Amino acid sequence: MPLFWKPYKSDATQFIESLKQRDPQLEDRQRQGRNLLWDKDLDRDAQAEWRDANVAQSPYVYFSWLRPKA
């Protein structure tokens, strides 16, 4: 290993680290934003009902299997 060897850091990693140094609350605000959109409590019963009520789609959706009465 060379005497002056440094681990490689990409430009993107350096940019993110500099952002975090300039704004220490950045990560907390990111987590709060994520909580608003993604981290939700799931209602397992409602999911099971939705899954059970799902009707399989026919392979060709523009064809009706129901024929009109003549």
BAVO-12933 format. One record per residue: residue in three letters; x, y, z of N, C-alpha, C, O in turn. Coordinates in steps of 0.02 Angstrom, whole numbers, plus 50000, padded with zeros to 5 digits. Example, Ala and Ser with C-alpha at 12.3 -4.5 7.8 and 13.67 -1.06 7.14 Angstrom:
{node "ala", {50660, 49716, 50390}, {50615, 49775, 50390}, {50660, 49835, 50390}, {50712, 49834, 50423}} {node "ser", {50642, 49888, 50354}, {50684, 49947, 50357}, {50645, 50002, 50394}, {50670, 50057, 50402}} 
***
This chain:
{node "met", {50042, 49941, 50000}, {50000, 50000, 50000}, {50045, 50062, 50000}, {50091, 50066, 50040}} {node "pro", {50031, 50110, 49955}, {50073, 50170, 49953}, {50067, 50211, 50018}, {50019, 50204, 50056}} {node "leu", {50117, 50251, 50029}, {50121, 50291, 50090}, {50064, 50343, 50093}, {50038, 50355, 50147}} {node "phe", {50046, 50373, 50037}, {49997, 50426, 50036}, {49930, 50403, 50008}, {49894, 50443, 49977}} {node "trp", {49913, 50341, 50017}, {49852, 50312, 49989}, {49791, 50337, 50027}, {49791, 50338, 50089}} {node "lys", {49739, 50358, 49991}, {49676, 50379, 50021}, {49620, 50337, 49991}, {49623, 50321, 49931}} {node "pro", {49570, 50319, 50030}, {49514, 50282, 50001}, {49477, 50326, 49951}, {49471, 50387, 49961}} {node "tyr", {49452, 50296, 49898}, {49416, 50333, 49846}, {49347, 50352, 49868}, {49311, 50312, 49897}} {node "lys", {49328, 50414, 49855}, {49260, 50438, 49866}, {49236, 50470, 49802}, {49270, 50514, 49774}} {node "ser", {49179, 50449, 49778}, {49152, 50476, 49716}, {49131, 50549, 49726}, {49125, 50573, 49783}} {node "asp", {49120, 50582, 49670}, {49097, 50652, 49673}, {49030, 50658, 49708}, {49017, 50704, 49746}} {node "ala", {48986, 50609, 49694}, {48920, 50611, 49725}, {48925, 50603, 49801}, {48890, 50638, 49838}} {node "thr", {48968, 50558, 49824}, {48977, 50548, 49896}, {49006, 50611, 49928}, {48984, 50631, 49982}} {node "gln", {49054, 50641, 49896}, {49083, 50703, 49923}, {49031, 50758, 49926}, {49029, 50796, 49974}} {node "phe", {48988, 50763, 49875}, {48936, 50814, 49873}, {48887, 50804, 49931}, {48870, 50852, 49965}} {node "ile", {48865, 50742, 49941}, {48816, 50727, 49995}, {48847, 50742, 50063}, {48814, 50769, 50107}} {node "glu", {48910, 50722, 50072}, {48943, 50736, 50136}, {48950, 50811, 50148}, {48942, 50834, 50205}} {node "ser", {48965, 50850, 50096}, {48970, 50922, 50105}, {48901, 50952, 50122}, {48897, 50999, 50162}} {node "leu", {48848, 50926, 50091}, {48780, 50950, 50108}, {48765, 50937, 50181}, {48738, 50980, 50215}} {node "lys", {48782, 50877, 50205}, {48767, 50860, 50274}, {48808, 50902, 50322}, {48784, 50918, 50377}} {node "gln", {48869, 50921, 50303}, {48909, 50964, 50346}, {48881, 51034, 50349}, {48882, 51066, 50402}} {node "arg", {48855, 51060, 50292}, {48827, 51127, 50291}, {48760, 51131, 50326}, {48744, 51182, 50356}} {node "asp", {48722, 51078, 50324}, {48655, 51078, 50354}, {48645, 51014, 50396}, {48623, 50963, 50370}} {node "pro", {48662, 51017, 50460}, {48658, 50956, 50502}, {48587, 50928, 50509}, {48580, 50868, 50521}} {node "gln", {48535, 50969, 50502}, {48467, 50944, 50509}, {48439, 50915, 50444}, {48381, 50895, 50441}} {node "leu", {48479, 50911, 50392}, {48456, 50887, 50327}, {48429, 50815, 50332}, {48376, 50800, 50305}} {node "glu", {48466, 50772, 50365}, {48445, 50702, 50370}, {48379, 50695, 50408}, {48336, 50654, 50390}} {node "asp", {48371, 50734, 50461}, {48308, 50732, 50499}, {48250, 50754, 50457}, {48196, 50724, 50459}} {node "arg", {48259, 50807, 50417}, {48205, 50831, 50374}, {48189, 50780, 50319}, {48132, 50772, 50299}} {node "gln", {48241, 50745, 50295}, {48229, 50693, 50245}, {48187, 50637, 50275}, {48141, 50612, 50242}} {node "arg", {48203, 50617, 50336}, {48164, 50564, 50369}, {48092, 50586, 50381}, {48046, 50545, 50373}} {node "gln", {48081, 50648, 50400}, {48013, 50673, 50410}, {47974, 50672, 50344}, {47916, 50653, 50343}} {node "gly", {48006, 50691, 50290}, {47973, 50690, 50225}, {47957, 50619, 50204}, {47904, 50606, 50175}} {node "arg", {48002, 50573, 50218}, {47989, 50503, 50202}, {47930, 50476, 50243}, {47889, 50438, 50217}} {node "asn", {47926, 50496, 50306}, {47870, 50475, 50348}, {47804, 50498, 50321}, {47753, 50463, 50326}} {node "leu", {47802, 50558, 50290}, {47740, 50584, 50263}, {47714, 50540, 50206}, {47653, 50529, 50200}} {node "leu", {47759, 50514, 50164}, {47738, 50479, 50104}, {47741, 50403, 50109}, {47698, 50369, 50081}} {node "trp", {47790, 50376, 50142}, {47803, 50305, 50136}, {47791, 50264, 50198}, {47763, 50209, 50194}} {node "asp", {47811, 50288, 50255}, {47808, 50248, 50316}, {47738, 50253, 50347}, {47725, 50295, 50389}} {node "lys", {47695, 50208, 50325}, {47625, 50208, 50349}, {47610, 50141, 50382}, {47638, 50090, 50364}} {node "asp", {47565, 50143, 50431}, {47540, 50082, 50461}, {47490, 50050, 50413}, {47446, 50084, 50387}} {node "leu", {47498, 49986, 50401}, {47455, 49951, 50354}, {47399, 49915, 50390}, {47409, 49886, 50443}} {node "asp", {47340, 49917, 50360}, {47282, 49881, 50386}, {47281, 49813, 50350}, {47259, 49809, 50293}} {node "arg", {47305, 49762, 50384}, {47312, 49696, 50353}, {47244, 49666, 50334}, {47238, 49632, 50283}} {node "asp", {47192, 49679, 50373}, {47126, 49653, 50357}, {47099, 49685, 50293}, {47071, 49650, 50250}} {node "ala", {47108, 49751, 50285}, {47085, 49784, 50225}, {47123, 49759, 50164}, {47095, 49752, 50110}} {node "gln", {47188, 49746, 50172}, {47227, 49720, 50117}, {47203, 49650, 50097}, {47198, 49635, 50037}} {node "ala", {47189, 49609, 50146}, {47165, 49541, 50131}, {47097, 49544, 50095}, {47085, 49506, 50048}} {node "glu", {47052, 49589, 50118}, {46987, 49596, 50085}, {46996, 49619, 50013}, {46962, 49594, 49968}} {node "trp", {47040, 49667, 50001}, {47052, 49692, 49934}, {47080, 49636, 49889}, {47060, 49629, 49831}} {node "arg", {47126, 49598, 49916}, {47156, 49543, 49878}, {47103, 49490, 49861}, {47103, 49463, 49805}} {node "asp", {47058, 49475, 49908}, {47005, 49426, 49896}, {46953, 49451, 49846}, {46925, 49412, 49808}} {node "ala", {46941, 49517, 49845}, {46890, 49545, 49801}, {46917, 49557, 49731}, {46878, 49573, 49686}} {node "asn", {46981, 49549, 49720}, {47011, 49562, 49655}, {46987, 49510, 49605}, {46987, 49450, 49619}} {node "val", {46966, 49533, 49547}, {46942, 49489, 49494}, {46996, 49483, 49441}, {47024, 49534, 49419}} {node "ala", {47010, 49422, 49420}, {47062, 49413, 49369}, {47040, 49444, 49303}, {46982, 49437, 49283}} {node "gln", {47086, 49477, 49270}, {47071, 49509, 49206}, {47078, 49457, 49150}, {47123, 49415, 49152}} {node "ser", {47034, 49461, 49102}, {47037, 49414, 49046}, {47098, 49432, 49002}, {47120, 49489, 49002}} {node "pro", {47124, 49384, 48964}, {47183, 49397, 48924}, {47171, 49451, 48871}, {47217, 49491, 48857}} {node "tyr", {47112, 49454, 48843}, {47097, 49504, 48793}, {47039, 49546, 48820}, {46982, 49523, 48819}} {node "val", {47054, 49605, 48844}, {47005, 49644, 48881}, {46950, 49673, 48838}, {46898, 49693, 48865}} {node "tyr", {46959, 49677, 48772}, {46909, 49707, 48729}, {46857, 49657, 48705}, {46812, 49675, 48667}} {node "phe", {46863, 49595, 48725}, {46816, 49543, 48705}, {46771, 49528, 48764}, {46795, 49516, 48819}} {node "ser", {46706, 49529, 48752}, {46659, 49516, 48806}, {46636, 49443, 48801}, {46616, 49421, 48747}} {node "trp", {46639, 49407, 48855}, {46615, 49337, 48856}, {46540, 49334, 48860}, {46510, 49282, 48847}} {node "leu", {46508, 49389, 48879}, {46436, 49391, 48883}, {46408, 49410, 48814}, {46426, 49462, 48786}} {node "arg", {46365, 49367, 48788}, {46336, 49381, 48722}, {46267, 49411, 48732}, {46230, 49390, 48776}} {node "pro", {46251, 49460, 48692}, {46184, 49490, 48699}, {46129, 49440, 48680}, {46139, 49398, 48636}} {node "lys", {46072, 49444, 48713}, {46016, 49399, 48699}, {45984, 49420, 48633}, {45972, 49479, 48620}} {node "ala", {45969, 49370, 48592}, {45939, 49384, 48527}, {45864, 49383, 48531}, {45830, 49394, 48481}} 
***
